[in-house]
Amino acid sequence: MLIPLILILLVFSCKEKTENKSATATHTHSEETKYTCPMHPKIIRDKPGTCPICGMDLVPMSSSHELIVDSSLLPLLKPVNEQVISTLPTITAESGTRIHSVPVQGIITYDTRKQVSISSRVAGRIESMYIKYNYQPVRKGQLIMEIYSPDLAAAQRELIYINSSDNNGLMLQRAKQRLSLLGMTPAQIAQVIKTGKPLYRVPVYSNVSGYIVEKNAVANAPATAIPSSPGGMDGMGGDASTATTVPQQPVVNQTPVVTREGQYVSAGEAIFTIYEANNMIAAFSLAPSLASEIEKGQKLIFHTVANANDIKTGTIGLIEPIQQNGERFTIVRVYLSNTDLQPGRLLTANIPIVKTGGSWLPENAVVQLGRKAVVFKKENNVFIPMQVQTGIRANGWVQILDSIADWQIAKNASYLVDSESFIRINSNNLK
């Protein structure tokens, strides 16, 4: 009786173990046959296949229902604005000494150091005005206007009376000196003595050749601190303006003058300013990186845009850093004497630059995002955007100030970005 009972217990024990193993195998098989889409985790299937949404092959899931990903694929799962997968060819930066000829653009402007002010030395009324518009060219000795002044007329009548009634040479000399101080020329004084009649309309002549503009129009132009040189004037003109603030670059705008006939002026009031015609400035605009490579006294070769064969030379007389509308640039001024160039003429100059050291990349390998320069460095078969510091740009090359000698860089960065918002530069990438 005991032996059959033991046999029955052994049979039931083996059956239970077999069932437990079968259940465990079934459970394990059930867990291992769960498949999901890498792009759409909500898609879960019991067998391999494709995603009904994107068509990708389903991948197995672990027992914790997590996606099983090969460690080699982890770099490829980052956001697309942090790296780019591409088969573009790569290049390495070049180094060594380079000589570049950098073209810069400029314009002919007035030399404000040579400006001359025309002012009225007496109070009176403008009887005739011969200037019609601002920046009108005038010649030396050209009639500008005629002024009537009661004080000037009274001084002339006094001269006539002294000359006709008394032979006192000292009083006559003092009367002539008074008229001279009021702005009359020696020829005009001699005419009054000869005719015995006062000049009620005293003419005012220009004592220099140049371009004339109203004083109010000059004051409204953009200003910079440049001292103007002193100078004298003949006739009714006063001394040259000694103001320390003069227009940086007068705008050639032939607007009608505001001063009209019949208008009263005060003694010493400046009416017009004349920029001398034979003294001009060739002003060139440079980027700050290029401006640091030049110095005062350096020679420049330039020509007009209209005629590349019209070669001219000049010396840099002033280097002026300027910040305007949030932008920084540098104005280089070449002072020209006895030139035939007219204001407003566009110029092109070539500045030779010698650079030693540093790295150089083609312009196509560098993307400019506002004030940031970005290159794509290849790491683990992907391209990562890296911000770099740049120097000058010349002849299709960009100087890189960072150490990138061992970098593999995308040859054409434009193919790796659609817009500025596409690239997110991680602060950890800045080197």
Secondary structure as GFF3:
##gff-version 3
##sequence-region A 1 431
A	DSSP	alpha_helix	2	32	.	.	.	ID=ss1
A	DSSP	beta_strand	35	36	.	.	.	ID=ss2
A	DSSP	beta_strand	44	45	.	.	.	ID=ss3
A	DSSP	beta_strand	59	60	.	.	.	ID=ss4
A	DSSP	three_ten_helix	71	77	.	.	.	ID=ss5
A	DSSP	beta_strand	90	91	.	.	.	ID=ss6
A	DSSP	beta_strand	94	95	.	.	.	ID=ss7
A	DSSP	beta_strand	98	110	.	.	.	ID=ss8
A	DSSP	three_ten_helix	112	114	.	.	.	ID=ss9
A	DSSP	beta_strand	115	119	.	.	.	ID=ss10
A	DSSP	beta_strand	124	129	.	.	.	ID=ss11
A	DSSP	beta_strand	136	138	.	.	.	ID=ss12
A	DSSP	beta_strand	143	148	.	.	.	ID=ss13
A	DSSP	alpha_helix	150	165	.	.	.	ID=ss14
A	DSSP	alpha_helix	169	181	.	.	.	ID=ss15
A	DSSP	alpha_helix	186	195	.	.	.	ID=ss16
A	DSSP	beta_strand	202	205	.	.	.	ID=ss17
A	DSSP	beta_strand	210	214	.	.	.	ID=ss18
A	DSSP	alpha_helix	215	219	.	.	.	ID=ss19
A	DSSP	beta_strand	223	225	.	.	.	ID=ss20
A	DSSP	beta_strand	245	247	.	.	.	ID=ss21
A	DSSP	beta_strand	264	265	.	.	.	ID=ss22
A	DSSP	beta_strand	270	276	.	.	.	ID=ss23
A	DSSP	beta_strand	279	286	.	.	.	ID=ss24
A	DSSP	alpha_helix	288	291	.	.	.	ID=ss25
A	DSSP	beta_strand	299	304	.	.	.	ID=ss26
A	DSSP	beta_strand	311	324	.	.	.	ID=ss27
A	DSSP	beta_strand	327	337	.	.	.	ID=ss28
A	DSSP	beta_strand	346	355	.	.	.	ID=ss29
A	DSSP	beta_strand	359	362	.	.	.	ID=ss30
A	DSSP	three_ten_helix	363	365	.	.	.	ID=ss31
A	DSSP	beta_strand	367	369	.	.	.	ID=ss32
A	DSSP	beta_strand	372	379	.	.	.	ID=ss33
A	DSSP	beta_strand	382	388	.	.	.	ID=ss34
A	DSSP	beta_strand	390	394	.	.	.	ID=ss35
A	DSSP	beta_strand	397	400	.	.	.	ID=ss36
A	DSSP	beta_strand	409	410	.	.	.	ID=ss37
A	DSSP	three_ten_helix	413	416	.	.	.	ID=ss38
A	DSSP	three_ten_helix	420	422	.	.	.	ID=ss39
A	DSSP	three_ten_helix	427	429	.	.	.	ID=ss40
###
